[in-house]
Amino acid sequence: GYERKEQVRCMLCGGKECSKCGLDAYKKVASPAIELMHSHWITDNIVGMQRPNETSLHNGALADMTKKRFTAVFNLTEPGEHPFC
């Protein structure tokens, strides 16, 4: 049930400095699929990425997603999974 899902926690969660969700997380990826986002191509049509954030979107990530013709973003984060990010 829902209560069990709330107990799922990101083991890498480090708040603003999180290596997967922080504003500089994309720097840890040699060639991110989306500019300014921690992201990887999973298949030719699917990208795995961090949750979009306002700063990255305004600074170029949204333009890059538009240029690459992204049509949808799905957030698969469980409630409470990233409590400090």
C-alpha positions in Angstrom: 0.0 0.0 0.0 0.8 3.7 0.1 2.4 3.6 3.5 5.0 1.1 2.3 5.9 3.3 -0.7 6.6 6.2 1.6 9.4 4.2 3.2 11.3 3.9 0.0 14.4 6.2 0.2 17.0 7.2 -2.3 20.3 5.9 -0.9 22.2 8.6 -2.7 20.0 11.5 -1.5 22.2 14.4 -0.5 19.9 17.4 -0.7 21.1 20.3 -2.9 24.4 18.4 -3.5 22.8 15.1 -4.5 24.8 13.4 -7.2 21.7 12.4 -9.1 19.3 15.3 -8.4 21.4 18.4 -7.6 21.8 21.3 -10.0 25.4 20.2 -10.9 24.5 16.5 -11.2 24.8 16.7 -15.0 28.5 17.4 -14.7 29.0 13.8 -13.5 27.8 12.5 -16.9 30.3 12.5 -19.7 27.7 13.2 -22.4 24.2 13.9 -20.9 21.2 13.2 -23.2 19.7 16.6 -22.1 21.8 19.7 -21.6 22.1 20.7 -17.9 20.3 17.5 -16.7 21.7 14.3 -15.2 20.4 12.1 -18.1 21.2 9.1 -20.2 19.7 7.6 -23.4 18.1 4.3 -22.4 17.0 3.5 -26.0 16.8 5.5 -29.2 13.5 6.9 -27.9 13.7 6.9 -24.1 15.8 9.0 -21.8 16.3 8.4 -18.1 16.8 11.7 -16.3 16.7 13.5 -13.0 13.5 15.3 -12.0 13.3 18.5 -14.0 14.1 21.6 -11.9 13.2 25.2 -12.7 16.8 26.5 -12.8 17.9 23.9 -15.4 14.8 24.3 -17.5 15.2 28.1 -17.7 19.0 27.8 -18.4 18.7 25.6 -21.5 17.4 22.1 -20.6 13.9 23.0 -21.9 15.3 24.4 -25.2 17.4 21.2 -25.6 14.4 19.0 -24.9 12.3 21.0 -27.5 15.1 20.8 -30.1 15.3 17.0 -29.6 11.5 16.8 -30.0 10.6 15.4 -26.5 6.9 14.8 -26.3 6.4 13.7 -22.8 8.0 13.5 -19.3 6.9 10.9 -16.8 7.9 11.3 -13.1 8.4 7.8 -11.6 9.6 9.0 -8.2 7.8 7.3 -5.3 6.3 9.7 -2.7 9.1 10.4 -0.1 11.8 8.7 -2.2 14.0 11.9 -2.3 13.1 13.6 1.0 16.0 16.0 1.0 16.5 16.8 -2.7 
